[in-house]
Amino acid sequence: MSEEYSATAKIYPTPEHDKLSIRDMLDYFEKHGAMRVSDLHIKVGTPPAYRIDGDLVKLKGPKVTPQMAKQLLYPLLSNENMRKLRSDRSVDSSYRIGSLQFRINIFAENDGLAGAIRALSLDIPPVEDIGFPNNVWQDIINRKHGLVLMTGITGAGKSTTIASIIDRISEKSACRILTIEDPIEYIFAQKHSMISQREVGRDLKSFPQGLKEMLRQDPDIIFVGEMRDPETIAMTLMAAETGHLVFSTLHTRDVTGTVTRILDYFPAGRQAEVRNQLSLGLAYIVCQKLIPKKDASGRIVAMEILNNNYACANLIRVGKVEQIYSQLQTKTQDKPDEKMITLERHMAMLVQQDKIDLLEAKKWVNDIKCFSDAMQRV
């Protein structure tokens, strides 16, 4: 924590309370639950705002001044991160309070200082409670190698889903699990497995460096927090090819977009090579969104799942990515090489189960025509 600023200093005045400290603001997450209240945004020129069930809700109070922003955000940073903020004008960090871990990005922008604070519960939910539309998670936790990609927009719960899977693997298997994260989000308990978590900027300089070192550290399972550059992607694919079970994330909205995004990181001359690597190394793509529940009690996950069977691998290898969607539509049976589903079909199931509203579902689906067809078939 920066020495000149305190997390308990009363800074922000509101009509309902005296002044709030940043600690008071973070306590709000614990009172209402990180699944409902996911983020806190602090920005000069506007009141602080929480993201509640996906929508921004501003506090009733004055606009944040430049001095207030510093007093609220600086206590969340170590002295090293303060130096990085001053030099790079942006910094990622983590902060722990009570039963919650916070992922923090503080950055300079047009009006001054701004911060985005994401809450993550320290209690990793059981994988059964995540909301998978089928039991494909059981196949994932029993795999010994291959790449499992968890994708979706920011705030879609990717980190929570991966954490629940890794936690279950750790319960049932005696294996070596290594993670590279930026920053560390969930803290894994040491159960049957042995887990080491490394944070970029604190324990190592970069994802590629961590991956190079990891391959000499006898891992069984690797978690790469995000595939954000060609070198990280290439090394992640290589790790999956060489007999490790590898988990990672990407910011994409659907399965076909995930494959395309990976290929787009590379120049045309390398794409055939990467397609071949991906077709051989990929095990699953799970793309998810969090949808407001019909009873307004929070949000529920909707998923699109690719199981990279022989047919899908061949489509990736020959560059016919657009045909993968038809595999998701047809290979839905409870068989080891199927268990796929489109986002539209899962959304239709949730509407039929009265868990989400039809109009709400239409806002979130990727293809409204396919959703209408799925509604007729479910």
Buried (B, 14 or more C-beta within 10 A) or exposed (E): BBEEBBBEEBBBEBEEEEEBBBBBBBBBBBEBEBBBBBBBBBBBBBBBBBBBBBEEEEBEBEEBBEEBBBBBBBBBBBEEBBEBBEEEEEBBBBBEBEEBBBBBBBBEEEBBBBBBBBBBBBEBBEBEEBBBBBEBBEBBBEEEBBBBBBBBEEBBBBBBBBBBBBBBBBBEBEBBBBBBBBBBBBBBEEBEBEBBBBBBBBEBEBBBBBBEEBBEEEBBBBBBBBBBEBBBBBBBBBBBBEEBBBBBBBBBBBBBBBBEBBBEBBEEEBBBEBBBBBBBBBBBBBBBBBBBBBEEEBBBBBBBBBBBBEBBBEBBBEEEBEEBBEBBBEBBEEEEBBBBBBBBBBBBBBBEEEBBBEEBBBEBBBBEEBBEBBBEEB
